[in-house]
């Protein structure tokens, strides 16, 4: 009939994803490739509604402490890769890490994320000591580790010491693609085994992928979504690939804001109660990237508690934002940004819905 508007199939697929939390591989690909005007707004609106059903208007603050930029690995995309002789290296002592957490506690943080390269200085015993000390000083806080690959026995020691969560990006769920991004001594199978070990032990587990990484295809992203659906992590950290000038991918194009935002919405609909950060990388490629992420279904932000004199040294990619800010200023800025889009930062532990402390 003349004048009748027929809605594109992709809008129907967004409805289907919201209702069933599943699509076929071809349908996921159609959603990722859709270029119809208004589709992203439609998808983001659905994602916002779902995140508000589970988490209201709350956006959870995580205090990030970047403990070391020394790494034994040589990942081709990473600015702190072992062979980057231009990186100005540092590591924080146990006392410095505890001091960052103490200051963060006074600022209102109730989750601390200890992130670093795979630095052999941090033995199992030292990590256990650090986690135990944080828990002893701040028993009402959650401790998250993001320190790379270990064997299951080590992960168990950290968990027994009080670590609640572990973040380990899978980077890509396709083995061939993984091997294009990493040297031969690194193993896709071991990375996936680490994630299974963490889940088996009882951690709240976070994984995630780069968006727009070299050689990535739509089929790779669909495989990532299928992996997330099957693994059911408590947190998913995704961010755009951003090239670093001292890597072999220096001349590659960065991932896009639009695809990252779209994937945030898809992941929110796929895993309705997941904890989903709006990352620093997203804020790096777009001045309002984190706000756009929140409006697309994200509900976590991670202000930096690291000492200001090392912030500019933990550079996984070029042009990282917020490297010069003091922690208190970081929080004020973040709270205003989140408020500007109708949400509010909160200082609770902000557990995954299945682990919420009532």
N, C-alpha and C positions, 0 to 999 in steps of 0.2 A: 504494500500500500504506500502511496506517495507520502513522503514526509516521515515515514517510520524509521527510527534509528535502531539499527541492529548492533548490539554490543559485541565487540571483538571477543574471540574465544579466550584470550588471555585473562580477561576479567572473570569469565566463568571459572577458569582454572584457579584464580585467586580465591574465589568462593569455595571451590572444591578443597583447596589446601587448608583453608580455615576450618572447614567442616570435618574433613577426614584425616588431616595431618599427613597426607600422602598424595603423591602424584606418580605417574609413570615417568620413566627416564625422559621420554620424548616430551612429556608435558612440562617437566622441570626445565628442559632446554628451551621450550617455547616461552616460558615465563622469563628466563634469563635473557633471551634475545629480543623480547618485545620492545618495539620502538613506538608504540602507539601513544599519542599525547594523553596525559592524565593518568597513565597506568601506574606510575610510581606513587603518585599521590593516593590513588585508590588502594594500592597494596600497603602503603605505609599507614593509612587510616585503619585498615584491618589489624595490622600489627600493633598499633597503639592501643586499640581496644582490647586486644588479648593481653598485652603486658599489664594494662590497668586492671584487668580482671584478677590477675594474680598478685600484682605488686602495687596497685594504686598509682599515685603520682610520685612515689619515692624513687630517687636515684641514689644508689649506694656508693659511698666514698671508700676507696681502698688506698691505704698509705703505701706507696711504692718506695722501696729502698733498693737501689741498684748497687749490689755489694762488691762487684768486681767486673772489669771489662777484659780480664785475662781469660782466654779460652783455648782449650786444646784442639778444638775442631777448626775446620777450614772451609766452612760452608761458602759457596761461591758468591752468595748475595750479601754477606754480612760484613759490616764495617769493623767488627772486632774479631774477625777471623784470624787464626793463628799466624798466617803469613803476612798480615798487614803490618809492615815495619814502621809505618807512619802513625799508627795509633799510639796515643800517650796513655800508657797502662797505669792502672791503680787497683788496689783492693782495700776494703775496709776491714779493720780489726773487729773482733767480737765487741770490744768496748764501744767502738764507733757505731756499730749496728744497733747496739742496745740504747745508745744515746739518741739515735734517730727515732727509735720506737718510743722512748720516753717522751721526747718532744712531740711526737705525733699523738701520743695518748693525751697529752695536755691540750692539744689542739682539737681533740674530739674524735680521733680515729679509733675504731674498734676492730679493724682488720689491717694487718701488715703483710705486705707481699715482698718477700725477699727474692730478688731476681738477679741473675748474673750469668756470665759465661761459665763453661765447664772448667773451672779453675781447680787443679789438683790440690791447691793449698787448703781448700775446704774439705777436710777428711770427714768421714762419717762421724768421728768423735767430736770434731769441732762443730759440725752442723747440729748434732744432738745437744751439745752444750749451749749453743745459741738459742735453739728452739726452746729448750727447757728453761733458760733464763728469761726469755720473753714471757712464757706462760706463768712463771713464778711471779714476775713483777706485775703482769697484767692478765690475771686468770679469766677475765671477762672478754678477752679478745680472741679473734681467730688468727691463726698464722697460716699463711699461704707460702709455699715454696715454688720457685720457678728456676730451677738450677740444672735442668737438662737430664740426661740419661744416666741412670744408675742400675745396678742389679736389684732384684726384688728384696734381698736381705737388707740392703741399705735403706730402701724406701720404708721397709717395716720398722727399722730403728728410728727413723725420723717421725713416723706416725706414732710410735710408742712414746716418743719424747713430747708429743703434743701437737705436731703439725696436723692441721685440719684439712687443708686443700693442697692440691698440686696442679700446677699449670704446665702443660707440655704440648706445644703446638705440634700437630702431626704434619703441618706444612702442605702436604698433598696426600691424597689417599690412593694415588696411582704410583705403583712402584717404579715404572719407567720414568715418569716425570720426576719423582724424588731423586733418582740417580742422575738426572740432568742438572740438579741444583746442589748436589753434594758430592764430595770426593768418594773414591771407591772404598775408603776405610770406614765410611759411615753406612749403616744398614737400615733400610726401610723396615725390614722384618723386626729388627731389634727395637726401633722406635715404636712400632705398633705393640710389641710385647710389653714394653714399658707401660704403655697406657693400660693394657689389660691387667698388668700387675698392680698398678695403682688402684684400679677399680676393685680388684680382688681383695686388697688389703683393707679397703673401707674409706679411702679418701673421697672427698668431693673433688671430682676430676675436671679439669679444663683442658680442652684441645682447641684446634682451629687451624685455619689455613691463610696463606697470603692470597690476596686478590690481584690478579694481573701479573703474576710472577712470570719470568721468562719461560716460554714454550707452553704456557697454560692454554688449554682449550676449553670450550664449553663442556665437552665431555668430561674433562677433569673435574670441573666444578660440580657437575651432576654426581660424579663419583664421590666427591667430598660430602655433598648433601646426603647421599645414601649412607655413607659411613657414619655421619652424625646421627642419622635416624636409627641406625642399628646399635651404635655404641652408647647413646643416651648420656652424654656428659652433663655434668651439673653447670658447666660454664663453657661458652664458646667465644674465643678471642679471634676475631678476624680483623685484618687491616690491609690497606693497599700496599702492594710492593712499591718501595721507593728506592731507587738506585743509590749506591754509595760510590763516591769517586775513586776509592781505592780498591775496587773489586773488578772482576772480569765482566760484570754486568753493568758497568758504569754508564754505558751508552744506551742502555735499554730504556724503553718508555715505562713510566710509572703506571701502576694500577689507577683506576679512576674512582672518583667520589661516587659517581652514579651507580656503578656496579657494586661497590662496597655497601652503599645504602640499600640497594635492592636486595642484596644477600642478607643483610641484617633483618629486613622484613620477612624474607622467606624463612630464615632460621627461627624467628620468633613464632611464625605460624606452624612450623614443623615441630618445634619443641617449646610449647607455650610457657612453661615455667622456668626456662633456662635463664641463667644469669648471663647478660650479654653486654660487654663493655663497648662504649664509644671510645676508641683508642686515640692515643697521642698521634699515631701515624695518620689517622683520619683528619685530625686537627692540623696536621702539618701540610697536607695537600690542599686544604680548604680552610680559610680562617674561621668558618662556621661549621666545620666538619663534624665536630662533636655534638653541636646542637642538632644538626641534621640527623645524626645517628640516634639521638634520643627520640626525635620525632618519628623515626623509622622503627622503633621498638626496643632500642637499647636501654639498659637501666643500671649501668655501672660506669663510674669514671675513676681514674687512678692518679690523683695528684702526687707529685714527687716529694718524698721526704729525704732524699739523699742530700748529703752536704753540698752546698752550692759550689764548692771548689772542684767537685768531681762531675757535676751534672753535664758539662760540656764534653766529657771524655767518654761517656757511655753512648756512643753514636753508632747504632746499627745501620742507620741510613742518613742521608744528607738533610740539612736544614731542620733538624728536630727542634720543635718549639719548647718553650718553658725551661730552657737550660739555665737561665740566669735568675729565676725567681726564687725567693725565699718560700719555705713551705706555707707559712701563714698567708702570704700574698697569693699563692697558688690556690688555696682553699677559697679565699674571698672571691677571686676571679672566677673560679669554677662555679661557686654558688650563684653568682650573678648570671653567668651564662645559662645555667640550668633553669633558673627562675625566669629568664627572659623568654623561654619557650613553654612556660606553664607547668614546670615540674619543680620538685624541691629535693635538695640534697639532705640525706639523713646519715646519722653517725652510728647506727646499729651495726651489728655484725653482718646483717643482710644476707643470711643464708639462702641457698636454693630453697624453693618452696617446700620441697619434700623434707628439708632438715630445719625448717623455721623454728626458732625459739619463740614460743607464744608468751 
